[in-house]
Amino acid sequence: MNHFFILLEGEATGRLLRYDPPTRTTNLVLDGLAFPNGVQLSGGQSFLLFSETTNCRLMKYWLEGPKTRNVELVENLPGFPDNIRLNKRSLFWVAIDCCRTPAHKVLTHNPWLRSIYFKLPMKLSILARLMGMKYTIISLFNGKGEILKVLDDRKGLVMKLVSEVREVKGKL
């Protein structure tokens, strides 16, 4: 549940780093990110996608071409994205814990309320559900950010909270 605390902090202290194995050096690529997560290179390695979990969005960072070093918003999501995985067709599966609630918005913008919220005599799993983490949506995106497929199970009969989706031989 540590990720839950990080999510609620709402701080933008996350970073995206680049490690160069031959020189054994690490360089800062981006900073000021809100819970960056789920980094995935594109099939052609011209860009990478990453999620900003706290801000509920999918982002693109260009590695090559005229947009090199530029960051683009790919999609504002209905919930909290976790990992991103590439399939053999160079499409991206994104697991999204669903969904944002008014409580999330209020707590994100009012730090003093967060401190009270965490002192409530309730299990963290109940507090998480109040924030909107009740089920998972699995979405398939192309490199342009277009949504190609959405799978959800609001009742949790097949899947509950999912952190990663991997496609193998056409199956998830």
N, C-alpha and C positions, 0 to 999 in steps of 0.2 A: 504493500500500500504506500510505499515511499513516493511512487509516481503521483499518487493522489495529492500528497502535500505539495509537491513541486508544481503540479497543475494549478492548485489553488493559490499558490504564492503570487502568480501572475507576473513574476519578474522576467525581464528580458535580458538575462545574463548568459544565455547559451551561446555557444560558438560552433562553427564548422571549421575543422582543422584538416590540413593536408599533410600526410606523412610521406616522405621520400625515402624508400628503403635503401637505395645505394648510398645516400649521404647520411642516413639516419637522422634527418632533421624534420621537424614539425613546424609548419607555417600556418598562421591564421588566415583563413579565407573570408569568413564572415563573423561578425559578433553582433551583440544586441538582439539575439534571437530568443523567442519565448518557447522554451522546452523543445529544441530541435530534436528530431527523431527520424528513424526510418530512411536513412540515406540510401539511394539506389542510382547507379549509373545507367544511362540509356544504352540501348543495344549498340549504337555507333560510337558511344562514349563522347558525344559532343556536348552533353549536358548531364546534370544529375537532378533528380527530384528529391526533395526532403519534405518532411512534414514539420509544421510548427504546431505542436499539440495544443498548447494553451490557447493560441489564437484560432484554432480549428481551421487551419488552411494548409494547402498543398502548394509548395514553392518550387521554382526551377532556377538552377544556377548554371549559366552557360560556361562551358569549358573551352569551346572552339568557335570559330566563325566571327562574324561582325558583332555579335552580342557578347563576346568573351568577357567574363567577370560581371556581367549584368545579372540581376535577380529579377524574376517575374513572378507575380501571383498567378498560379495555375487555376486554383479554385478555392472559394470559401466553402467549407464543408458544414454539414448539419451537426457534426459531433467532433469527437477528439481523435484525430488520426494517429495511428501507431505506425507499424512497419509498412514499407513499400517493397514489393518484389516484382521483378521483371519476368515475363514468361518468354517462351521461345519465339513468339511473334512480335517481340519488342513492345508489348503492352504492359501496363503497370496495374497490379492488384494492390489495393489499399484497404487495410482494415480500419474501421472507424467505430469507436465506442460511441453509442448514441444515447441521447442527443442533448444538445445544449438546452438549458432550462433558464427561466428567469432567476432562479436561485444562483446559478453559476455567474450570471451577469452581475448581480448585486454583490456577491462575495468578491468577484474579481476587481470591482471598482471601489470596494470599501474594506480596506485592510483591517480596520478595527473590528468589523463584524466577523472576519475570518477567525480572529483570536477567540472570540466567544464561541463560534461554531465548533472549533476543535475541542472545546472544553465540555461540550454537551455530553451527558452520560449515555451515549449510544455507540453501538458497534460501528466501526469505520465502513463496513459494507453497506449499512443503512444510510450513513451520511453520503456515501458515493452514489447510491441510487437517487437520493434527493437532488444530487448535482446533475443527474441525467444519465449515468452509466448503467443502463438497464439491459441493453442488447447491442449487438454489433451489426453494422451494415458493411458489406463487402462490395467495393466498387472497382470497376475496370476502366482505366483511362488510357487514351492513346498519348503520344508524345506532345500533341497540341493541347492537351488538357480536356479533350472532349470525353464525356462520360459515355461509355459503350454498354455497360451492364451494371445493374445494381441488384444485389441479393441481400435480403434481410429476413430475419426470423424474430419478429417482435415478441413472440411467446416463448422463445428460447427452447423450442422442441428439438431442433437440429444442432443449433450452436448458441452459445451464450456469449460471453465476452471473448473475443478473438484478438490476438495481438499480431498475427502474421498469417498471410495467405500465400501458399506456394502451389503452383500448378504443375502437375506431373502427368504426362500422357493424357492431357485434356481433363483431368480431375483435380479438384481442390482438396 
